[in-house]
Amino acid sequence: MIDLWPNDITVDQVSVRAPVNILREQASVLAQKTQNLVKADVQPYEREFWELGKDVVGIKEPLDMPSQPFKYSFELVAPVLNNYSYLLFAIFHNVDMYPTQVKLAKSLHVDKETRELSANTEEEFLTILGDIFKAPKTKTIIQSLIAQSTSLPNQ
């Protein structure tokens, strides 16, 4: 059989990290930092934008964004609080991975321009994530979840 494919498309030659893999790495770091009292759940995003930053229970509605088929949510989760979750942000991108759109929870909006951020490169994406994770509101949410988790009996 003749191989007509270029030699530089093998699995071990991919040099770009997918945004979802970066989110999963950061989820792991958060779990370590909080001794698993607060974790982050990265899942395919199936909600409407209005639900960002709200406690969501029940039916999930599909998001109509055909030009950006890759959609993931980043939710803070407190396992000992019956898996209470807080949807912090969602990301959207096409097959090229960048630009990646980041839609923030309403509680993280500083102004109209900060509702949706765009990263054209992995470096820009990392900067945006760092800003989200270091935001005072994010820290307040995490500290609140830790405090409530440790206030329960047997914690």
C-alpha positions as CSV (number, residue, x, y, z in Angstrom):
1,M,0.0,0.0,0.0
2,I,1.3,3.5,-0.8
3,D,1.3,6.1,1.9
4,L,0.4,9.5,0.5
5,W,0.2,11.3,3.8
6,P,2.9,13.7,5.1
7,N,5.3,12.3,7.7
8,D,4.7,15.0,10.2
9,I,1.1,14.2,11.2
10,T,1.8,11.3,13.6
11,V,0.5,11.5,17.2
12,D,3.9,12.0,18.7
13,Q,4.6,15.0,16.4
14,V,1.6,17.2,17.5
15,S,3.0,20.2,19.3
16,V,-0.2,22.2,20.0
17,R,-2.3,21.5,23.1
18,A,-6.0,21.5,22.6
19,P,-7.8,24.1,24.8
20,V,-9.8,21.3,26.5
21,N,-6.6,19.6,27.6
22,I,-5.4,22.8,29.1
23,L,-8.7,23.0,31.0
24,R,-8.3,19.5,32.3
25,E,-4.8,20.2,33.5
26,Q,-6.0,23.2,35.4
27,A,-8.8,21.2,36.9
28,S,-6.3,18.7,38.2
29,V,-4.2,21.5,39.7
30,L,-7.2,23.0,41.5
31,A,-8.1,19.6,43.0
32,Q,-4.6,19.3,44.4
33,K,-4.5,22.8,45.8
34,T,-7.9,22.4,47.6
35,Q,-7.2,18.8,48.7
36,N,-10.2,17.7,46.6
37,L,-12.7,19.9,48.5
38,V,-13.2,21.9,45.3
39,K,-12.7,20.3,41.9
40,A,-13.3,21.4,38.4
41,D,-15.4,19.5,36.0
42,V,-14.7,19.9,32.2
43,Q,-17.5,18.6,30.1
44,P,-19.0,19.2,26.6
45,Y,-21.1,22.3,26.9
46,E,-24.8,21.8,26.3
47,R,-26.4,24.8,27.9
48,E,-27.6,28.2,26.8
49,F,-25.4,31.3,27.5
50,W,-27.9,32.7,30.0
51,E,-27.2,29.8,32.3
52,L,-23.5,30.8,32.9
53,G,-23.0,31.5,36.6
54,K,-26.3,30.1,37.7
55,D,-27.0,27.0,39.6
56,V,-28.4,24.7,36.9
57,V,-30.6,21.8,37.5
58,G,-32.8,19.9,35.0
59,I,-33.0,20.0,31.2
60,K,-30.1,21.1,29.2
61,E,-30.8,22.8,25.9
62,P,-28.4,22.5,22.9
63,L,-26.5,25.6,22.0
64,D,-26.9,26.8,18.4
65,M,-23.4,27.6,17.3
66,P,-22.7,25.5,14.2
67,S,-19.5,27.4,13.3
68,Q,-17.9,26.4,16.6
69,P,-18.5,22.7,17.1
70,F,-16.1,22.3,20.0
71,K,-17.8,23.5,23.2
72,Y,-16.7,22.9,26.8
73,S,-17.8,24.1,30.2
74,F,-15.6,24.6,33.3
75,E,-17.5,24.1,36.5
76,L,-16.4,24.3,40.0
77,V,-17.6,21.4,42.0
78,A,-17.8,20.7,45.8
79,P,-18.0,16.9,46.1
80,V,-19.0,16.9,49.9
81,L,-21.8,19.4,49.2
82,N,-23.7,16.9,47.1
83,N,-21.6,17.8,44.1
84,Y,-22.8,21.4,44.2
85,S,-21.5,23.0,40.9
86,Y,-20.9,26.5,39.7
87,L,-20.6,27.1,36.0
88,L,-17.6,29.5,35.8
89,F,-17.1,29.8,32.0
90,A,-17.4,28.0,28.7
91,I,-15.1,27.9,25.7
92,F,-15.9,27.6,22.0
93,H,-13.7,27.0,19.0
94,N,-13.7,25.4,15.6
95,V,-11.5,22.6,14.4
96,D,-8.5,25.0,14.1
97,M,-8.6,25.5,18.0
98,Y,-7.7,29.1,17.8
99,P,-9.3,31.6,18.1
100,T,-11.0,30.2,21.2
101,Q,-13.9,32.2,22.6
102,V,-14.3,32.3,26.4
103,K,-17.7,33.2,27.7
104,L,-17.7,34.2,31.4
105,A,-20.3,33.7,34.0
106,K,-22.2,36.9,34.7
107,S,-20.7,37.1,38.2
108,L,-17.2,37.5,36.6
109,H,-18.2,40.3,34.2
110,V,-16.4,43.5,34.9
111,D,-18.1,45.4,32.0
112,K,-19.7,44.6,28.7
113,E,-16.4,43.9,27.0
114,T,-15.5,41.2,29.4
115,R,-18.5,38.9,28.8
116,E,-16.7,37.2,25.9
117,L,-13.0,37.0,25.5
118,S,-11.0,35.7,22.5
119,A,-7.7,34.0,22.5
120,N,-5.9,33.8,19.1
121,T,-3.0,31.6,20.5
122,E,-2.4,29.2,23.3
123,E,-0.4,31.9,25.1
124,E,-3.4,34.2,25.0
125,F,-5.7,31.4,26.2
126,L,-3.4,30.8,29.1
127,T,-3.3,34.5,30.0
128,I,-7.2,34.6,29.9
129,L,-7.4,31.5,32.1
130,G,-4.9,33.0,34.6
131,D,-6.9,36.2,34.8
132,I,-10.2,34.2,35.4
133,F,-8.6,31.9,38.1
134,K,-7.0,34.9,39.9
135,A,-10.1,37.1,39.8
136,P,-11.4,38.1,43.2
137,K,-14.9,36.6,42.5
138,T,-13.4,33.2,41.5
139,K,-11.3,33.1,44.7
140,T,-14.4,34.1,46.8
141,I,-16.4,31.3,45.3
142,I,-13.7,28.7,45.9
143,Q,-13.1,29.9,49.4
144,S,-16.8,29.8,50.2
145,L,-17.0,26.2,48.9
146,I,-14.0,25.2,51.0
147,A,-15.5,26.8,54.1
148,Q,-18.8,25.1,53.6
149,S,-17.2,21.8,52.8
150,T,-15.1,21.9,56.0
151,S,-17.9,23.0,58.2
152,L,-19.8,19.7,57.7
153,P,-19.4,16.9,60.2
154,N,-16.6,14.4,59.5
155,Q,-14.7,16.9,57.4
